[in-house]
Amino acid sequence: MKFKHFAPSAVIVFLIILASSSHCSGQSDTIYFGLTHHNNIVIKALLNESDSVYLMFHTAAHSVTLTTDGAEKQQSIIWDSEEDVKSWGGNSKARFSSSNSLRIGSIVLDSLPIWETINSGPGTDGKIGLDLFYGSAVEMNFTKNILVIHQATPEIPDGFFKVNLEYQDGMLFIEGTSTIEEESHQNRFLFHTGYGGAILFDDDFALETQIGSKIEITSKQELKDSYGNTFFTKMGNLSKFKIGEETFENIPVGFFEGDLGRQKVSVMGGDLLKRFDLIIDSKREYVYLKTNLMKGEQYTVFE
């Protein structure tokens, strides 16, 4: 697996297990991660105390998953059943394993359910989500390539600014403002480290703003969800995009056109989020942001 940067090394019901793990020692836990060329955060973990796995940290994921290819490399997982699941691009079937353990740094999770999927970030065996750290503050430091799991919201260092979050159905949403032909449009975005691009607009926003006729279209991009469903977006450059106190210029954005009803929420992805060091508070009410040295880097061009 190739990393752009590298440092060495679900559901609420099972999250109570954290109370009996080393995570509840009163200290912060530090987890090193790699950042791939697709802007995915990748963490090395130990499955059932025997199998090494590389998992994408996906803030919009609700459960732990392994891809079919990733599962084939593991000896310790036992699949109990197959069930119907609904994903971004449609309905599918997936195998389910009811009880596993996962060691991530000094954090150990037991009795952990795992779902099988087809896709994850390139080079990864599956995904973990923000729900694993329910009740804790999560610091995502792209300068040092570390996640820091704090028992409570820490003292916020100088230079960070605060932005409101909306926590809904286990997912985080953040406000952002887009400038289209000198007009400002505020919108809500899913906080989504699993999406490698910068911004993906929802269908209603694209229709209401007529963005397809107001910005230069640079390409079309194929996307696949976790279960292999394929769909296409148009890509273009937005003159300005603002989050809290920070403004970004000529930022790449995507949207669907002629396929209304598929994309119901706008998405803020890894190519934008990696340009901040950030702290999500323990109650999921605020995120504290500070731009890092990647703010001025070129945006990723996906082939």
PyMOL commands that set and color helices and strands:
alter all, ss='L'
color gray80, all
select helices_A, chain A and resi 12-20+22-24+68-72+130-133+203-209+211-213+270-273+293-296
alter helices_A, ss='H'
color red, helices_A
select strands_A, chain A and resi 3-5+29-32+34-36+41-47+51-58+64-67+81-87+90-97+102-104+107-109+114-117+126-129+137-141+146-150+161-168+171-180+183-191+199-200+217-224+230-243+246-255+266-268+276-280+286-291
alter strands_A, ss='S'
color yellow, strands_A
deselect
rebuild
show_as cartoon
